[in-house]
């Protein structure tokens, strides 16, 4: 580093931590004052030794002496002592380079080892001990310490564990010291040490066994055995003959969450089958727990004798009854509270339905889907009180529910839970449990409501997996009741779900009145579903809807006319049908251009349909052809490609068709873009040129800015239906970065749907659609003027170089056609070149965004797919040459390389590199290649003057430690201040989503979402609102990593470290840290 850069680092430290220095101290740093002449005191909390200075000192750079003096000052003023983070092994090497001894570190560091059962924290202490042993082994070996201060004992025992494992003979005395003192430290730390040493001394096994009662300690054992020795917990505990402890732990561990989990019951069954007597002993450890209720039910089912079985069941049921009663009374006024006697009388009533209608028992989500109460389902057949309570609660859900919540969800979740508990625990088929519910508890329509609720709720549909066929069979059993439910379906989504189920069920005597009725529905989604179903039942439905067609109007008329037309066209024109001539195309379009279709496009000036030539240039096409194409798209309810329209369009000159649609589209936009006519955007998008698609993105931005996000969202879906590479690339780009979250979400959905249709993952589709823009693998494209040609080359900086092949010289711009040129070819070539310049700008901007995302999340390519993308595509080739790539295995970098312009590879030493045939490849992040490898790459890029498309090698390396985390939140930055404008600018740059809107124009922070990792960073401040002044200070108050699916808060130390580093860099830039 240069001297100026080193001093820049020092100034940054002083500014960040508000350090005021004396002239004498500055003289010391510059080398003008001796160390013994300065006095330093500990007064500031510094978070880390600056990495740039550590590298300068370690690499013995030309200014290493200045770096050393600054690091020395930091070590002496930091409040925590020499080890800045207290349990960070990385600081040990810095202290060693600064000349500190082992005892200096021990005596001058404030160690804080909490009484914890958290494996990660304990493992960090072990890493610190390992670093100390590695750096100071000889010095430590001479100390042979036997007496310890309270706060030292943990660290010393971890150090001794390291020494002993390093050389069991030389350091045998360490084991004796550990055995003498292991009971003096918190059990979590002792468990960790004992697991490390379990094969070396029988006392370590005894220590482990003595602590098996505490499940959190068993979690530590599981982690240590797996991560340090590659052993499963099962292997280790079975070796100690502690099978009971293993199964007790695993049963309780897998019971977390909803007890309908198949994993939990599989473990329960495995334990029972392994040793029934052991199973009983586990059960007897905690008879009244909900987990043990499931165990009890299983033993009853298998005819086992259980001590005080009835008493145990009654006691558990009573406990659950009291919990429900307490919840009821907590939400009632004093005078309305129920006594235990009254509550027992209610659910013991002969008329449970009447009793259940008198009170509201629960709020949303339902009790029986929760941890403890679902256990009652397993006792339904064995305990009368449990049976009555289950009946009472399910009836209450069905009759009353929660006025602020969809009661059908409560009913559905509990029916499903009832079926699955009895299936997994008691081997009772789900269909039998469903019949029991209908025969003993709920009316038939509850099952239909439950099915529709589960089918339409995305959260529950993903969380509670159910066998659709069971419900379809149920419709076969109760066809009359199923039909009656259709007339009472509460909303469009339920009707759609019901239609799908009813007509999927395999039974003969179906009624077709529902689908006919649905064709007339005001709800668009219902009509679309009805049309989809009607296609398969022409003989049953056609006579009835043809008879009613003259009486229909509006959307109902359009839907019925459309389905009739589909039937006719399928019969006349199969999938292999093609228009054999221009004349046949014209005849067909005239015949099928109905008065309804004519009305739908009457707002378009007829001149727009004139002057369009045939594709073969044989003459001008009849206006009815384009009128037919446009009107077909104007009468449908849902956007999709119409095959016959595509086939008719093939007979029209593409440029003329695009120009005509452009005029119509512009007229519609300039007239206010009436949403009733928005389907005009469908043919416009389907047949648009690449340039039109690129320009359309600007129109979407205009609509979004004018609060017309719904219209923009509709159109972005139509862009995806275009199917061309540039169109899909544009949609992909919008899904990643766009001013409107609504439009962005629509683009994301449209792109995902396209990927699903094509049967490829979304990321793979993103790769496949990157256009080559007509360039060869070597980056050249020929433009033909007829009498002469021009070679256009793509340059490394994405500019274009033009070579006149006839004159054999480079020229600055594409010339105008001359008299010797073929006019059609020359004009087309010049237009293509003009479009190419726009396309390059769009493609490179989009790919830069995508690669920056890869840099953050580490998405990998196989070697084969990497070569296809970055070697064969000239645009991506340019990117590949300017970045450093890594071969990764299990998330860790194995080797690094750069792609060269000649198609070969080199490593960090600039030596030839051979890319493995089988490898997972991604962009390297500095957090993965700290030290010498990173410095070599920086030097290589400096030597060759390679300018990277974004900051890669010089990206900040920011690692979080336990001290930076509190309650799974990044506490390091909480309370830090930043400008509202800087936060908003960062949100825009990194494509963050704005949180939910609150009162008074406020909103709940920003989310940086990564779908590949399935996580997002949530940042919130004390005050954020729309229209906030740029310079208003915002204090950060929430920084969390959460899962995209479920919103679970994650421990930042367990999140992908490159993603964390990138996110923290964004925050530090916002706060100017």
TORLO-551376 format. One record per residue (C-alpha): x, y, z; residue in three letters. Coordinates in steps of 0.2 Angstrom, whole numbers, plus 5000, padded with zeros to 4 digits. Example, Ala and Ser with C-alpha at 12.3 -4.5 7.8 and 13.67 -1.06 7.14 Angstrom:
2
506249785039ala/506849955036ser/
end
This chain:
1073
500050005000unk/500550184997unk/500950295012unk/499450405007unk/498250255007unk/498850195024unk/498550365032unk/496850365023unk/496450205033unk/497050295049unk/495950445046unk/494450335043unk/494750245059unk/494850415069unk/493250475060unk/492250315063unk/492650305081unk/492850485085unk/494650475091unk/495550635094unk/497450615094unk/498850725100unk/500250785090unk/501450675099unk/500450515095unk/500350575076unk/502250595077unk/502450415084unk/501450345069unk/502450445057unk/504050375065unk/504650535073unk/504250495091unk/504850335101unk/503550215108unk/504150235126unk/503750425125unk/501850405122unk/500550365134unk/498950275129unk/497350225138unk/495950115134unk/494350215130unk/493550165114unk/492650005107unk/493449965090unk/492749825081unk/494149755071unk/495949775066unk/495949855049unk/496249725036unk/497249835024unk/498549875038unk/498649695043unk/498949635025unk/500349775024unk/501149715040unk/501049535035unk/501649555018unk/503049665024unk/502649805012unk/503649955010unk/502550045023unk/502349905035unk/503250005049unk/501850135048unk/500450005048unk/501249915063unk/501250075073unk/499450115069unk/498949935074unk/499949955090unk/498950115094unk/497350025091unk/497849875102unk/498249995116unk/496650105115unk/495349975112unk/494249945128unk/494149755126unk/496049735126unk/497249655114unk/496049535106unk/494749665099unk/493349545097unk/493849445113unk/493449275105unk/494149305088unk/495649185083unk/496049305068unk/496649435081unk/497949315088unk/499049325073unk/499049515073unk/499549515091unk/500949395087unk/501549515073unk/501549665085unk/502649575097unk/501449525111unk/501749375121unk/500449245125unk/500349305143unk/500149485137unk/498549425128unk/497949335143unk/498249475155unk/497649615144unk/496049545136unk/494349555144unk/493749385140unk/491849355142unk/491249175141unk/489449175144unk/488549025152unk/487848965135unk/487248805127unk/487448885110unk/488648775099unk/489248915088unk/489849025103unk/490648875111unk/491548825095unk/492149005092unk/493048995109unk/493848835103unk/494448915087unk/495249055098unk/496148925108unk/496748835092unk/497449005086unk/498349035102unk/499048865102unk/499648875084unk/500449045087unk/501149015105unk/501348835107unk/503048835115unk/502748975127unk/501148895132unk/501948725135unk/503148795147unk/501848875158unk/500948715163unk/499648815173unk/498648725186unk/497748865195unk/496548985186unk/495549135188unk/493649105185unk/493649195169unk/495149105163unk/494748925166unk/493648895151unk/494948965139unk/496348865148unk/495448705147unk/495048735128unk/496948765126unk/497348605134unk/496148515124unk/497048585108unk/498748535115unk/498248365120unk/497448325103unk/499048395095unk/500248275104unk/499448155116unk/501048095123unk/501948265125unk/500448345132unk/499748195142unk/499648305158unk/498348415150unk/497148275150unk/497348255169unk/497048445171unk/495548435161unk/494748295171unk/495048385187unk/494248545181unk/492948495168unk/491548505181unk/492048675186unk/491548755170unk/489748785163unk/489148615156unk/488948675138unk/490848705137unk/491248545146unk/490148445134unk/491048515120unk/492748465127unk/492148295132unk/491548255115unk/493248305107unk/494048185120unk/492748045121unk/493847915113unk/495347955124unk/494747925142unk/493247835149unk/492847985161unk/492448095146unk/491047965140unk/490447965158unk/490348155158unk/489348155142unk/488148015148unk/487848115164unk/487248265154unk/486148175142unk/484648235152unk/484748415145unk/484248415127unk/485148575122unk/486748485128unk/486348345116unk/486248465102unk/488048525106unk/488548335106unk/487748315089unk/488648465081unk/490348415088unk/490248235083unk/489648285065unk/490848435062unk/492448375070unk/492448185068unk/491148155054unk/490148045066unk/488248045067unk/487548065085unk/486747895083unk/488347815080unk/489147895095unk/487747865107unk/487547695102unk/489347665104unk/489147725122unk/487647605124unk/486447755126unk/485147715113unk/483847775125unk/484647955126unk/484747955107unk/482947915104unk/482348035118unk/483248175110unk/482748145092unk/480948115097unk/480948285105unk/481948375092unk/480848315077unk/479248365087unk/479648545085unk/478348635075unk/476748555070unk/476548375077unk/475848315060unk/477648305054unk/477948135046unk/479748155052unk/479248155070unk/478148005069unk/479447905059unk/480647935073unk/479347885085unk/479047725076unk/480847685074unk/481147705092unk/479647585096unk/480247455083unk/482047465090unk/481647425108unk/479847425115unk/480447425133unk/481647575130unk/480147655122unk/479147635138unk/480547705148unk/480647865137unk/478847885139unk/478947865158unk/480248005159unk/478848145156unk/477148065156unk/476148225154unk/477048305139unk/476148315123unk/477548215114unk/477248065127unk/475348075123unk/475748025105unk/476847885113unk/475447835124unk/474147825109unk/475347715099unk/475547595114unk/473747585116unk/473447555098unk/474747405099unk/473847335114unk/475347365126unk/474947375145unk/475247545152unk/475247595170unk/473847705175unk/473347735157unk/471647805160unk/472247925173unk/473647985162unk/472448025148unk/471248115159unk/472648215167unk/473248275150unk/471548315143unk/471148415159unk/472748515156unk/472248555138unk/470548595143unk/471148715156unk/472248805143unk/470848825131unk/469748895145unk/471049015151unk/471149075133unk/469249105132unk/469249195148unk/470749305144unk/469749385130unk/468049405140unk/467449535152unk/467449485171unk/465649455171unk/465649345156unk/467049225161unk/466649045161unk/466948935176unk/467848765174unk/466148675178unk/465248775165unk/466548735152unk/466548555156unk/464648555155unk/464748635138unk/465848505129unk/465048365139unk/463348415132unk/462248295122unk/461948425109unk/463748485106unk/463248585091unk/462148695101unk/463448705115unk/464848755102unk/463848895095unk/463748985111unk/465549045113unk/467049085102unk/468448975107unk/469949025097unk/470849155086unk/471649115069unk/472648965065unk/471648855077unk/472148765092unk/472348585086unk/473648635073unk/474748695088unk/476048605097unk/475148525112unk/473348515108unk/473548415092unk/474048265103unk/472148245108unk/471848185090unk/472848025094unk/471747995110unk/470048015100unk/469647835100unk/470347795117unk/469647935129unk/467847995130unk/468348165137unk/469648195123unk/468348145110unk/467048265116unk/468348405117unk/468848375099unk/467048375093unk/466648525103unk/468148625096unk/467948575078unk/466148615079unk/466548785086unk/467748815072unk/466448775059unk/465048865067unk/465849025073unk/467649035069unk/468549205071unk/467649355063unk/469249435058unk/469849275049unk/469349145037unk/468549005048unk/468648885034unk/470548885036unk/470448835054unk/469248695049unk/470348645035unk/471948645045unk/471148545059unk/470348415048unk/472048385039unk/472948375056unk/471648255062unk/471948145047unk/473848155047unk/474048125066unk/472947965065unk/473847905050unk/475647925055unk/475347885074unk/474047755073unk/474147685055unk/472347735052unk/472047775033unk/471647965030unk/470047915021unk/469347825036unk/469747975047unk/468848085035unk/467247975035unk/467347975054unk/467348165054unk/465748175043unk/464848035052unk/465248095070unk/465748275070unk/465448395055unk/464248405041unk/464848355023unk/465048535017unk/466448565029unk/467548445019unk/467148545003unk/467548705012unk/469148635019unk/469748575002unk/469348744994unk/470248835008unk/471748735007unk/471848744988unk/471748934988unk/472848985003unk/474648974996unk/475448975014unk/474348825020unk/474548735003unk/476448745005unk/476448705023unk/475148565025unk/475348435011unk/473748345007unk/473248204996unk/472048284983unk/471348114978unk/470648084995unk/469548234993unk/469048184975unk/468548014981unk/467448104994unk/466548204980unk/466148034972unk/465447974989unk/464348134991unk/463948194973unk/462348274978unk/463048374993unk/464548424982unk/463348494969unk/462348584983unk/463948664989unk/464348754972unk/462848864975unk/463548914992unk/465348944988unk/465849104996unk/467049184984unk/467749164966unk/469349074972unk/468348944981unk/467248924966unk/468748894955unk/469448764967unk/467748674968unk/467548674949unk/469248604947unk/468948464960unk/467148424954unk/467648394936unk/469248304941unk/468348174951unk/468048014942unk/466147974943unk/464847954929unk/463348064933unk/464148234933unk/463048384932unk/463548514919unk/462448654926unk/463848724937unk/465048744922unk/463748824912unk/463248944926unk/465148984928unk/465349034910unk/464149184914unk/465049224930unk/465549404933unk/467149344940unk/468449334927unk/469449194935unk/467849084936unk/467449114918unk/469149064913unk/469148904923unk/467348864916unk/468048884898unk/469548774902unk/468348634909unk/467048654895unk/468348624881unk/468348434887unk/466448414887unk/465748484870unk/464448354868unk/463648384885unk/463748574885unk/463648634867unk/461848614864unk/461348714880unk/462548854878unk/462148874859unk/460348894864unk/460649024877unk/461949124867unk/460649244859unk/460149304876unk/461849334882unk/462849504883unk/464549564887unk/465849454895unk/464649304896unk/464249324877unk/466149334873unk/466549184884unk/465249074876unk/465649124858unk/467449094862unk/467248914868unk/466148874853unk/467448944841unk/468748844850unk/467748684847unk/467448724829unk/469348764826unk/469948614835unk/468848504823unk/469348604808unk/471148644811unk/472148524821unk/473848574828unk/474748524812unk/473548644802unk/474348784791unk/473748914779unk/474348844763unk/474149014753unk/473849194755unk/472149164747unk/471649034760unk/472249144774unk/471149284768unk/469649174765unk/469749104783unk/469949274791unk/468449344782unk/467349194786unk/467849204805unk/467849384807unk/466149404817unk/465049554821unk/465649544839unk/467449544834unk/467049694823unk/466349794838unk/467849754848unk/468949844837unk/467849984830unk/468850114840unk/470350084828unk/470450194813unk/470150074798unk/471650154789unk/472850064801unk/472349894793unk/472749954776unk/474349944766unk/475049784774unk/476049674762unk/476049494761unk/477649404768unk/478149344750unk/477949524743unk/476649464731unk/475449604735unk/474449694748unk/473449594761unk/471649604764unk/471249714779unk/470249574787unk/471749474790unk/472549594803unk/470749644809unk/470449454813unk/472149444822unk/471849594833unk/470049564837unk/470349384842unk/471549444856unk/470249584860unk/468849464865unk/469749344876unk/469749354895unk/471549304899unk/473149334889unk/473849184879unk/474449154861unk/473149104849unk/473948974837unk/472849024822unk/473249204824unk/475149164823unk/474849054808unk/473949194799unk/475249324804unk/476549214796unk/475849274779unk/476049454783unk/477649554780unk/478349564798unk/478949744797unk/477249804790unk/476349714804unk/477449784817unk/477249964810unk/475349944809unk/475249884827unk/476450024832unk/475250154826unk/473750074834unk/474750054851unk/475250234850unk/473550294846unk/472850194861unk/474250264873unk/473950444867unk/472050424870unk/472350384888unk/472750204887unk/470950144892unk/471149984902unk/469549914894unk/470549904878unk/472149844886unk/472149684876unk/472749784861unk/474449764870unk/474449574868unk/474649564849unk/475749724850unk/476949624862unk/476749454853unk/477349524836unk/478449664842unk/480249694836unk/481649694849unk/481749884847unk/479849894851unk/480049784866unk/481549894873unk/480550054870unk/479049974879unk/480049964895unk/480050154895unk/478150164893unk/478050044908unk/479050154918unk/477950304913unk/476350204918unk/477150154935unk/477650334939unk/475850384935unk/475150264948unk/474550144934unk/475549994940unk/474149874937unk/474149914918unk/476049904918unk/475949734926unk/474749674914unk/475849724899unk/477449644906unk/476549484906unk/476149504888unk/477949544885unk/478449374892unk/477249284880unk/478249364865unk/479549224869unk/480949304860unk/482649314869unk/482649504870unk/480849504877unk/481149384890unk/482849464894unk/481849634897unk/480549544908unk/481949464918unk/482749634920unk/481149714925unk/480949574938unk/482649624946unk/482549814945unk/481049924942unk/480350074951unk/478649984955unk/478649834966unk/476949784958unk/477649774941unk/479249694947unk/478249554955unk/477149534939unk/478749514929unk/479449394941unk/477849284940unk/477849294921unk/479649244919unk/479349104932unk/477849044922unk/478849044906unk/480248934914unk/478948814921unk/478148794904unk/479848764896unk/480348644911unk/481948734916unk/482448824932unk/482249014932unk/484049044933unk/484448924919unk/483149014908unk/483949174912unk/485549104905unk/484749024890unk/483949184884unk/485449294884unk/485549344865unk/487149324855unk/486549474845unk/487049394829unk/488949394834unk/489949244831unk/490949154845unk/492449264840unk/491349424842unk/491049464824unk/489449504814unk/489249534795unk/488149664788unk/487749644770unk/487349794758unk/487249674743unk/488749744733unk/489849764749unk/489949694767unk/490449764784unk/491149664798unk/490649734815unk/491649674830unk/491149684848unk/492549764858unk/493049714876unk/492249874883unk/490649834873unk/490849964860unk/490749924841unk/492149924828unk/491649934810unk/492749864796unk/492349904777unk/492849734769unk/492849804752unk/494149944756unk/494949844770unk/494949984782unk/494050024798unk/492750164798unk/491850264811unk/490050234807unk/488950124795unk/488850214778unk/487250264769unk/486750154754unk/487450204737unk/486850174720unk/487750004718unk/486949934734unk/485449824735unk/484249944742unk/483149824752unk/484749734760unk/485649894763unk/484149984772unk/483849824782unk/485649814787unk/485749994792unk/484149974803unk/484849814811unk/486449904815unk/485450044823unk/484449914833unk/486049824838unk/486749974847unk/485149984858unk/485149794861unk/486949794867unk/486549934880unk/485049834886unk/485949664886unk/487549724895unk/486549824908unk/485549674912unk/486949544913unk/487949664924unk/486549664936unk/486449474936unk/488249444938unk/488249574953unk/486849464960unk/487949304958unk/489349394966unk/488249414981unk/487449244982unk/488749124974unk/487549044962unk/488548914953unk/488648844935unk/489248674930unk/490848674920unk/489848624904unk/488548764907unk/489848894911unk/490748854895unk/489148864885unk/488749034892unk/490449124894unk/491449044879unk/490049034866unk/489149194869unk/490249344863unk/489449464875unk/489649354890unk/491449324884unk/491849504887unk/491249494905unk/492149334909unk/493849404904unk/493649544917unk/493149434932unk/493949304943unk/493149144944unk/493248994957unk/492948814957unk/491948774973unk/491648614983unk/490448614997unk/490348794997unk/492248814998unk/493448884985unk/494648744978unk/495548844964unk/495349014955unk/495549064937unk/495349194924unk/494649174906unk/495749244893unk/495349314876unk/496149164867unk/494949044876unk/496248984888unk/496349004907unk/497649064919unk/497749054938unk/498249184951unk/500149154947unk/499749194929unk/500149014925unk/499048904913unk/497548834921unk/496548684916unk/494648694920unk/494048524927unk/492748444917unk/491648424932unk/491648574943unk/490448704951unk/490948874946unk/490449044952unk/491249214954unk/492449234968unk/492149344983unk/493649414992unk/492949335008unk/493349165001unk/495149204996unk/495849315008unk/497749345009unk/499049294996unk/497849234983unk/496849384983unk/498349504983unk/499049404968unk/497449434958unk/497449614962unk/499249634956unk/498849534940unk/497349644936unk/498349804939unk/499849734928unk/498649704914unk/497649864917unk/495949764917unk/494449864922unk/493149764931unk/491349784926unk/490949804945unk/491949804961unk/492449624964unk/494249604970unk/494149764980unk/492549724988unk/492549745007unk/492749595018unk/491549605032unk/491349465044unk/490149465059unk/490549385075unk/489549335091unk/489849505098unk/488949585083unk/487349485086unk/485949505098unk/484349395097unk/484849355079unk/484949535074unk/486449625068unk/486649735083unk/488349805077unk/487449945067unk/485949975078unk/485850155083unk/486950205069unk/486350355059unk/486250385040unk/485350505029unk/483650455023unk/484150495005unk/485650385006unk/484650245012unk/483350274998unk/484750284985unk/485450114991unk/483750034991unk/483550094973unk/485350034968unk/485149864975unk/483349834970unk/482649824987unk/480849804991unk/479949935001unk/479149865017unk/477249875021unk/476450045022unk/476050105040unk/475050255047unk/475450435042unk/476350385026unk/477650285035unk/478350115029unk/479249965037unk/481049985030unk/481749895015unk/482049715010unk/483549655000unk/482849484993unk/483849344986unk/482749204978unk/484249094975unk/484749084993unk/482949094999unk/483349235011unk/483249425013unk/484049565023unk/482749675032unk/483349855036unk/482249975046unk/482450145054unk/481650235068unk/480750345056unk/480450315037unk/479050385027unk/478650435009unk/479250605004unk/480550615017unk/481950745016unk/483550685009unk/484550755023unk/483450695037unk/484350575049unk/483750395051unk/484350285066unk/484450105061unk/483450005073unk/483249835064unk/484449735054unk/483949545052unk/484149405039unk/482549315036unk/481949165025unk/480849215010unk/479749065014unk/479049085031unk/479849245037unk/480949155050unk/482349255057unk/484049175054unk/485649185065unk/486749305054unk/488249185058unk/487349045049unk/486949145033unk/488049135017unk/489549235022unk/489749325005unk/487949375006unk/488249445023unk/489849535018unk/488949615004unk/487449665014unk/488549735028unk/489549835015unk/487949915009unk/487549965027unk/489250035030unk/489150135015unk/487450205020unk/488150255037unk/489850305031unk/490650185044unk/
end
